[in-house]
Amino acid sequence: MVKDLKGKKIAFGSSAGSTSTHLGPAQALADQGLKYSDDYQSLHIDRNVAIQALIDGDLDAVGMSFDHLPQRSADGERKG
């Protein structure tokens, strides 16, 4: 749940101000009651580095848009 991210490390894209990897995800958290940089530690790092850090347990979440996620068909096959 989003409220569980309070006090955690969240990575946003390396380009501060990007709508897909920074502003959009930060607004989604704000819409759920988390204040930017007050309720969580925000970091701006490259998306691929952030994903690896998430896998390694060094981050708690990564802000991104749906376009950054692999798309799958109804039968589970990866599209594109």
Biopython code that builds the backbone (N, CA, C, O; Angstrom):
import numpy as np
from Bio.PDB.StructureBuilder import StructureBuilder

atoms = [
    (1, "MET", "N", (0.834, -1.176, 0.000)),
    (1, "MET", "CA", (0.000, 0.000, 0.000)),
    (1, "MET", "C", (0.884, 1.247, 0.000)),
    (1, "MET", "O", (2.006, 1.236, 0.508)),
    (2, "VAL", "N", (0.358, 2.300, -0.573)),
    (2, "VAL", "CA", (1.116, 3.539, -0.698)),
    (2, "VAL", "C", (1.523, 4.082, 0.664)),
    (2, "VAL", "O", (2.645, 4.567, 0.812)),
    (3, "LYS", "N", (0.662, 4.016, 1.646)),
    (3, "LYS", "CA", (0.998, 4.564, 2.963)),
    (3, "LYS", "C", (2.209, 3.862, 3.575)),
    (3, "LYS", "O", (2.883, 4.431, 4.434)),
    (4, "ASP", "N", (2.491, 2.637, 3.144)),
    (4, "ASP", "CA", (3.654, 1.900, 3.636)),
    (4, "ASP", "C", (4.971, 2.488, 3.139)),
    (4, "ASP", "O", (6.035, 2.113, 3.632)),
    (5, "LEU", "N", (4.917, 3.400, 2.174)),
    (5, "LEU", "CA", (6.132, 4.026, 1.641)),
    (5, "LEU", "C", (6.592, 5.212, 2.496)),
    (5, "LEU", "O", (7.649, 5.786, 2.233)),
    (6, "LYS", "N", (5.824, 5.576, 3.495)),
    (6, "LYS", "CA", (6.227, 6.683, 4.366)),
    (6, "LYS", "C", (7.544, 6.326, 5.066)),
    (6, "LYS", "O", (7.673, 5.268, 5.682)),
    (7, "GLY", "N", (8.519, 7.242, 4.951)),
    (7, "GLY", "CA", (9.826, 7.030, 5.554)),
    (7, "GLY", "C", (10.770, 6.187, 4.712)),
    (7, "GLY", "O", (11.879, 5.881, 5.150)),
    (8, "LYS", "N", (10.351, 5.808, 3.513)),
    (8, "LYS", "CA", (11.146, 4.931, 2.653)),
    (8, "LYS", "C", (11.895, 5.720, 1.583)),
    (8, "LYS", "O", (11.713, 6.930, 1.446)),
    (9, "LYS", "N", (12.747, 5.011, 0.821)),
    (9, "LYS", "CA", (13.503, 5.591, -0.289)),
    (9, "LYS", "C", (12.767, 5.307, -1.593)),
    (9, "LYS", "O", (12.480, 4.156, -1.922)),
    (10, "ILE", "N", (12.464, 6.380, -2.332)),
    (10, "ILE", "CA", (11.780, 6.248, -3.606)),
    (10, "ILE", "C", (12.614, 6.940, -4.677)),
    (10, "ILE", "O", (12.978, 8.107, -4.533)),
    (11, "ALA", "N", (12.909, 6.220, -5.738)),
    (11, "ALA", "CA", (13.688, 6.783, -6.846)),
    (11, "ALA", "C", (12.748, 7.298, -7.924)),
    (11, "ALA", "O", (11.760, 6.655, -8.279)),
    (12, "PHE", "N", (13.082, 8.462, -8.427)),
    (12, "PHE", "CA", (12.403, 9.049, -9.574)),
    (12, "PHE", "C", (13.443, 9.140, -10.671)),
    (12, "PHE", "O", (14.635, 8.986, -10.402)),
    (13, "GLY", "N", (13.025, 9.386, -11.890)),
    (13, "GLY", "CA", (13.953, 9.450, -13.008)),
    (13, "GLY", "C", (15.082, 10.438, -12.795)),
    (13, "GLY", "O", (14.979, 11.362, -11.987)),
    (14, "SER", "N", (16.158, 10.228, -13.534)),
    (14, "SER", "CA", (17.334, 11.086, -13.389)),
    (14, "SER", "C", (17.074, 12.494, -13.896)),
    (14, "SER", "O", (17.836, 13.411, -13.589)),
    (15, "SER", "N", (16.015, 12.679, -14.663)),
    (15, "SER", "CA", (15.667, 13.997, -15.190)),
    (15, "SER", "C", (14.575, 14.617, -14.324)),
    (15, "SER", "O", (13.391, 14.340, -14.516)),
    (16, "ALA", "N", (14.974, 15.454, -13.372)),
    (16, "ALA", "CA", (13.996, 16.115, -12.507)),
    (16, "ALA", "C", (13.053, 16.931, -13.377)),
    (16, "ALA", "O", (13.492, 17.654, -14.272)),
    (17, "GLY", "N", (11.777, 16.817, -13.117)),
    (17, "GLY", "CA", (10.779, 17.536, -13.888)),
    (17, "GLY", "C", (10.140, 16.710, -14.986)),
    (17, "GLY", "O", (9.187, 17.161, -15.621)),
    (18, "SER", "N", (10.646, 15.510, -15.220)),
    (18, "SER", "CA", (10.038, 14.630, -16.216)),
    (18, "SER", "C", (8.630, 14.267, -15.766)),
    (18, "SER", "O", (8.426, 13.891, -14.612)),
    (19, "THR", "N", (7.664, 14.376, -16.662)),
    (19, "THR", "CA", (6.302, 14.043, -16.262)),
    (19, "THR", "C", (6.104, 12.553, -16.036)),
    (19, "THR", "O", (5.310, 12.159, -15.182)),
    (20, "SER", "N", (6.815, 11.715, -16.792)),
    (20, "SER", "CA", (6.581, 10.274, -16.674)),
    (20, "SER", "C", (7.336, 9.617, -15.526)),
    (20, "SER", "O", (6.848, 8.642, -14.955)),
    (21, "THR", "N", (8.506, 10.123, -15.177)),
    (21, "THR", "CA", (9.294, 9.459, -14.130)),
    (21, "THR", "C", (9.466, 10.281, -12.868)),
    (21, "THR", "O", (10.067, 9.805, -11.904)),
    (22, "HIS", "N", (8.950, 11.511, -12.847)),
    (22, "HIS", "CA", (9.116, 12.340, -11.662)),
    (22, "HIS", "C", (7.782, 12.974, -11.243)),
    (22, "HIS", "O", (7.215, 12.610, -10.213)),
    (23, "LEU", "N", (7.290, 13.918, -12.041)),
    (23, "LEU", "CA", (6.111, 14.672, -11.627)),
    (23, "LEU", "C", (4.855, 13.809, -11.510)),
    (23, "LEU", "O", (4.107, 13.939, -10.540)),
    (24, "GLY", "N", (4.616, 12.937, -12.478)),
    (24, "GLY", "CA", (3.433, 12.073, -12.425)),
    (24, "GLY", "C", (3.442, 11.135, -11.231)),
    (24, "GLY", "O", (2.473, 11.099, -10.473)),
    (25, "PRO", "N", (4.524, 10.368, -11.046)),
    (25, "PRO", "CA", (4.574, 9.485, -9.877)),
    (25, "PRO", "C", (4.533, 10.252, -8.543)),
    (25, "PRO", "O", (3.906, 9.797, -7.587)),
    (26, "ALA", "N", (5.197, 11.409, -8.481)),
    (26, "ALA", "CA", (5.174, 12.199, -7.241)),
    (26, "ALA", "C", (3.755, 12.693, -6.953)),
    (26, "ALA", "O", (3.326, 12.724, -5.799)),
    (27, "GLN", "N", (3.031, 13.078, -8.005)),
    (27, "GLN", "CA", (1.646, 13.516, -7.815)),
    (27, "GLN", "C", (0.758, 12.356, -7.389)),
    (27, "GLN", "O", (-0.134, 12.525, -6.559)),
    (28, "ALA", "N", (1.002, 11.178, -7.957)),
    (28, "ALA", "CA", (0.223, 10.000, -7.552)),
    (28, "ALA", "C", (0.409, 9.711, -6.064)),
    (28, "ALA", "O", (-0.547, 9.355, -5.374)),
    (29, "LEU", "N", (1.634, 9.863, -5.572)),
    (29, "LEU", "CA", (1.890, 9.678, -4.133)),
    (29, "LEU", "C", (1.208, 10.781, -3.325)),
    (29, "LEU", "O", (0.626, 10.520, -2.272)),
    (30, "ALA", "N", (1.284, 12.008, -3.824)),
    (30, "ALA", "CA", (0.633, 13.130, -3.123)),
    (30, "ALA", "C", (-0.875, 12.923, -3.059)),
    (30, "ALA", "O", (-1.505, 13.228, -2.047)),
    (31, "ASP", "N", (-1.450, 12.407, -4.134)),
    (31, "ASP", "CA", (-2.892, 12.133, -4.154)),
    (31, "ASP", "C", (-3.277, 11.110, -3.097)),
    (31, "ASP", "O", (-4.425, 11.070, -2.654)),
    (32, "GLN", "N", (-2.314, 10.282, -2.690)),
    (32, "GLN", "CA", (-2.557, 9.285, -1.651)),
    (32, "GLN", "C", (-2.109, 9.758, -0.271)),
    (32, "GLN", "O", (-2.100, 8.982, 0.685)),
    (33, "GLY", "N", (-1.733, 11.054, -0.170)),
    (33, "GLY", "CA", (-1.427, 11.646, 1.133)),
    (33, "GLY", "C", (0.041, 11.707, 1.507)),
    (33, "GLY", "O", (0.357, 12.099, 2.631)),
    (34, "LEU", "N", (0.961, 11.335, 0.611)),
    (34, "LEU", "CA", (2.387, 11.406, 0.934)),
    (34, "LEU", "C", (2.983, 12.697, 0.384)),
    (34, "LEU", "O", (2.892, 12.976, -0.811)),
    (35, "LYS", "N", (3.591, 13.475, 1.265)),
    (35, "LYS", "CA", (4.193, 14.747, 0.867)),
    (35, "LYS", "C", (5.603, 14.516, 0.334)),
    (35, "LYS", "O", (6.424, 13.843, 0.958)),
    (36, "TYR", "N", (5.860, 15.099, -0.845)),
    (36, "TYR", "CA", (7.143, 14.962, -1.522)),
    (36, "TYR", "C", (8.292, 15.393, -0.616)),
    (36, "TYR", "O", (8.289, 16.503, -0.084)),
    (37, "SER", "N", (9.259, 14.524, -0.448)),
    (37, "SER", "CA", (10.480, 14.739, 0.338)),
    (37, "SER", "C", (10.254, 14.931, 1.831)),
    (37, "SER", "O", (11.219, 14.933, 2.595)),
    (38, "ASP", "N", (9.024, 15.090, 2.265)),
    (38, "ASP", "CA", (8.747, 15.157, 3.702)),
    (38, "ASP", "C", (8.438, 13.765, 4.247)),
    (38, "ASP", "O", (8.928, 13.374, 5.307)),
    (39, "ASP", "N", (7.619, 13.028, 3.504)),
    (39, "ASP", "CA", (7.176, 11.711, 3.965)),
    (39, "ASP", "C", (8.038, 10.563, 3.449)),
    (39, "ASP", "O", (7.901, 9.430, 3.910)),
    (40, "TYR", "N", (8.920, 10.846, 2.501)),
    (40, "TYR", "CA", (9.811, 9.824, 1.960)),
    (40, "TYR", "C", (11.060, 10.486, 1.406)),
    (40, "TYR", "O", (11.058, 11.681, 1.111)),
    (41, "GLN", "N", (12.121, 9.714, 1.266)),
    (41, "GLN", "CA", (13.363, 10.225, 0.702)),
    (41, "GLN", "C", (13.297, 10.059, -0.812)),
    (41, "GLN", "O", (13.211, 8.940, -1.316)),
    (42, "SER", "N", (13.338, 11.170, -1.532)),
    (42, "SER", "CA", (13.291, 11.105, -2.990)),
    (42, "SER", "C", (14.699, 11.169, -3.555)),
    (42, "SER", "O", (15.522, 11.984, -3.137)),
    (43, "LEU", "N", (14.954, 10.295, -4.509)),
    (43, "LEU", "CA", (16.255, 10.223, -5.171)),
    (43, "LEU", "C", (16.039, 10.314, -6.674)),
    (43, "LEU", "O", (15.056, 9.782, -7.191)),
    (44, "HIS", "N", (16.937, 10.977, -7.374)),
    (44, "HIS", "CA", (16.853, 11.069, -8.828)),
    (44, "HIS", "C", (18.026, 10.304, -9.431)),
    (44, "HIS", "O", (19.166, 10.768, -9.427)),
    (45, "ILE", "N", (17.713, 9.123, -9.948)),
    (45, "ILE", "CA", (18.752, 8.281, -10.551)),
    (45, "ILE", "C", (18.196, 7.623, -11.814)),
    (45, "ILE", "O", (16.982, 7.530, -11.996)),
    (46, "ASP", "N", (19.088, 7.176, -12.670)),
    (46, "ASP", "CA", (18.718, 6.517, -13.903)),
    (46, "ASP", "C", (17.774, 5.343, -13.631)),
    (46, "ASP", "O", (17.953, 4.607, -12.661)),
    (47, "ARG", "N", (16.773, 5.176, -14.491)),
    (47, "ARG", "CA", (15.757, 4.147, -14.265)),
    (47, "ARG", "C", (16.352, 2.748, -14.155)),
    (47, "ARG", "O", (15.958, 1.988, -13.270)),
    (48, "ASN", "N", (17.294, 2.387, -15.032)),
    (48, "ASN", "CA", (17.873, 1.043, -14.981)),
    (48, "ASN", "C", (18.655, 0.827, -13.689)),
    (48, "ASN", "O", (18.609, -0.258, -13.109)),
    (49, "VAL", "N", (19.366, 1.844, -13.242)),
    (49, "VAL", "CA", (20.091, 1.761, -11.967)),
    (49, "VAL", "C", (19.089, 1.630, -10.820)),
    (49, "VAL", "O", (19.304, 0.866, -9.879)),
    (50, "ALA", "N", (17.999, 2.380, -10.911)),
    (50, "ALA", "CA", (16.972, 2.326, -9.865)),
    (50, "ALA", "C", (16.333, 0.943, -9.777)),
    (50, "ALA", "O", (16.108, 0.425, -8.683)),
    (51, "ILE", "N", (16.045, 0.350, -10.929)),
    (51, "ILE", "CA", (15.438, -0.982, -10.925)),
    (51, "ILE", "C", (16.377, -1.995, -10.277)),
    (51, "ILE", "O", (15.938, -2.837, -9.493)),
    (52, "GLN", "N", (17.668, -1.917, -10.601)),
    (52, "GLN", "CA", (18.626, -2.835, -9.989)),
    (52, "GLN", "C", (18.717, -2.598, -8.481)),
    (52, "GLN", "O", (18.807, -3.551, -7.706)),
    (53, "ALA", "N", (18.693, -1.329, -8.066)),
    (53, "ALA", "CA", (18.736, -1.014, -6.639)),
    (53, "ALA", "C", (17.484, -1.539, -5.931)),
    (53, "ALA", "O", (17.559, -1.979, -4.783)),
    (54, "LEU", "N", (16.351, -1.496, -6.602)),
    (54, "LEU", "CA", (15.115, -2.045, -6.039)),
    (54, "LEU", "C", (15.252, -3.557, -5.863)),
    (54, "LEU", "O", (14.899, -4.101, -4.817)),
    (55, "ILE", "N", (15.764, -4.226, -6.886)),
    (55, "ILE", "CA", (15.983, -5.674, -6.817)),
    (55, "ILE", "C", (16.943, -6.022, -5.682)),
    (55, "ILE", "O", (16.743, -7.004, -4.966)),
    (56, "ASP", "N", (17.987, -5.205, -5.525)),
    (56, "ASP", "CA", (19.003, -5.448, -4.491)),
    (56, "ASP", "C", (18.533, -5.066, -3.091)),
    (56, "ASP", "O", (19.219, -5.360, -2.111)),
    (57, "GLY", "N", (17.376, -4.418, -2.982)),
    (57, "GLY", "CA", (16.853, -4.020, -1.683)),
    (57, "GLY", "C", (17.365, -2.679, -1.191)),
    (57, "GLY", "O", (17.178, -2.334, -0.024)),
    (58, "ASP", "N", (18.015, -1.912, -2.074)),
    (58, "ASP", "CA", (18.547, -0.609, -1.673)),
    (58, "ASP", "C", (17.530, 0.512, -1.839)),
    (58, "ASP", "O", (17.748, 1.616, -1.339)),
    (59, "LEU", "N", (16.434, 0.254, -2.523)),
    (59, "LEU", "CA", (15.321, 1.190, -2.699)),
    (59, "LEU", "C", (14.032, 0.482, -2.327)),
    (59, "LEU", "O", (13.956, -0.746, -2.313)),
    (60, "ASP", "N", (13.023, 1.283, -2.026)),
    (60, "ASP", "CA", (11.728, 0.718, -1.667)),
    (60, "ASP", "C", (10.697, 0.840, -2.783)),
    (60, "ASP", "O", (9.714, 0.101, -2.811)),
    (61, "ALA", "N", (10.928, 1.788, -3.713)),
    (61, "ALA", "CA", (10.002, 1.976, -4.831)),
    (61, "ALA", "C", (10.691, 2.786, -5.918)),
    (61, "ALA", "O", (11.674, 3.484, -5.670)),
    (62, "VAL", "N", (10.152, 2.678, -7.128)),
    (62, "VAL", "CA", (10.652, 3.439, -8.270)),
    (62, "VAL", "C", (9.460, 4.081, -8.965)),
    (62, "VAL", "O", (8.500, 3.400, -9.326)),
    (63, "GLY", "N", (9.525, 5.384, -9.147)),
    (63, "GLY", "CA", (8.468, 6.095, -9.858)),
    (63, "GLY", "C", (8.667, 5.983, -11.352)),
    (63, "GLY", "O", (9.750, 6.274, -11.860)),
    (64, "MET", "N", (7.620, 5.559, -12.069)),
    (64, "MET", "CA", (7.694, 5.459, -13.526)),
    (64, "MET", "C", (6.277, 5.457, -14.065)),
    (64, "MET", "O", (5.309, 5.370, -13.310)),
    (65, "SER", "N", (6.170, 5.554, -15.368)),
    (65, "SER", "CA", (4.849, 5.515, -15.989)),
    (65, "SER", "C", (4.555, 4.099, -16.476)),
    (65, "SER", "O", (5.442, 3.247, -16.518)),
    (66, "PHE", "N", (3.312, 3.864, -16.837)),
    (66, "PHE", "CA", (2.939, 2.553, -17.361)),
    (66, "PHE", "C", (3.706, 2.232, -18.635)),
    (66, "PHE", "O", (3.941, 1.062, -18.937)),
    (67, "ASP", "N", (4.099, 3.262, -19.388)),
    (67, "ASP", "CA", (4.841, 3.037, -20.628)),
    (67, "ASP", "C", (6.189, 2.371, -20.391)),
    (67, "ASP", "O", (6.748, 1.773, -21.310)),
    (68, "HIS", "N", (6.719, 2.463, -19.179)),
    (68, "HIS", "CA", (8.014, 1.870, -18.871)),
    (68, "HIS", "C", (7.916, 0.402, -18.482)),
    (68, "HIS", "O", (8.933, -0.282, -18.365)),
    (69, "LEU", "N", (6.711, -0.076, -18.285)),
    (69, "LEU", "CA", (6.510, -1.474, -17.901)),
    (69, "LEU", "C", (6.303, -2.323, -19.143)),
    (69, "LEU", "O", (5.669, -1.872, -20.097)),
    (70, "PRO", "N", (6.826, -3.544, -19.150)),
    (70, "PRO", "CA", (6.615, -4.409, -20.316)),
    (70, "PRO", "C", (5.122, -4.698, -20.481)),
    (70, "PRO", "O", (4.421, -4.988, -19.512)),
    (71, "GLN", "N", (4.662, -4.617, -21.700)),
    (71, "GLN", "CA", (3.259, -4.893, -21.996)),
    (71, "GLN", "C", (3.097, -6.373, -22.310)),
    (71, "GLN", "O", (3.932, -6.961, -22.997)),
    (72, "ARG", "N", (2.037, -6.968, -21.812)),
    (72, "ARG", "CA", (1.779, -8.392, -22.033)),
    (72, "ARG", "C", (0.386, -8.569, -22.628)),
    (72, "ARG", "O", (-0.536, -7.806, -22.339)),
    (73, "SER", "N", (0.262, -9.575, -23.448)),
    (73, "SER", "CA", (-1.041, -9.899, -24.018)),
    (73, "SER", "C", (-1.853, -10.663, -22.978)),
    (73, "SER", "O", (-1.350, -10.998, -21.906)),
    (74, "ALA", "N", (-3.106, -10.931, -23.305)),
    (74, "ALA", "CA", (-3.990, -11.640, -22.372)),
    (74, "ALA", "C", (-3.451, -13.008, -21.987)),
    (74, "ALA", "O", (-3.723, -13.491, -20.888)),
    (75, "ASP", "N", (-2.685, -13.646, -22.880)),
    (75, "ASP", "CA", (-2.148, -14.970, -22.565)),
    (75, "ASP", "C", (-0.771, -14.903, -21.890)),
    (75, "ASP", "O", (-0.120, -15.928, -21.689)),
    (76, "GLY", "N", (-0.338, -13.687, -21.543)),
    (76, "GLY", "CA", (0.918, -13.538, -20.801)),
    (76, "GLY", "C", (2.150, -13.331, -21.654)),
    (76, "GLY", "O", (3.241, -13.123, -21.122)),
    (77, "GLU", "N", (1.997, -13.386, -22.972)),
    (77, "GLU", "CA", (3.143, -13.180, -23.864)),
    (77, "GLU", "C", (3.515, -11.702, -23.899)),
    (77, "GLU", "O", (2.644, -10.833, -23.916)),
    (78, "ARG", "N", (4.814, -11.428, -23.908)),
    (78, "ARG", "CA", (5.294, -10.052, -23.970)),
    (78, "ARG", "C", (5.035, -9.466, -25.357)),
    (78, "ARG", "O", (5.301, -10.104, -26.375)),
    (79, "LYS", "N", (4.514, -8.246, -25.376)),
    (79, "LYS", "CA", (4.256, -7.548, -26.641)),
    (79, "LYS", "C", (5.476, -6.720, -27.010)),
    (79, "LYS", "O", (6.193, -6.224, -26.141)),
    (80, "GLY", "N", (5.703, -6.577, -28.320)),
    (80, "GLY", "CA", (6.750, -5.694, -28.819)),
    (80, "GLY", "C", (8.081, -6.102, -28.458)),
    (80, "GLY", "O", (9.051, -5.437, -28.821)),
]
sb = StructureBuilder()
sb.init_structure("model")
sb.init_model(0)
sb.init_chain("A")
sb.init_seg("    ")
for serial, (resi, resn, name, xyz) in enumerate(atoms, 1):
    if name == "N":
        sb.init_residue(resn, " ", resi, " ")
    sb.init_atom(name, np.array(xyz, "f"), 0.0, 1.0, " ", f" {name:<3s}", serial, name[0])
structure = sb.get_structure()
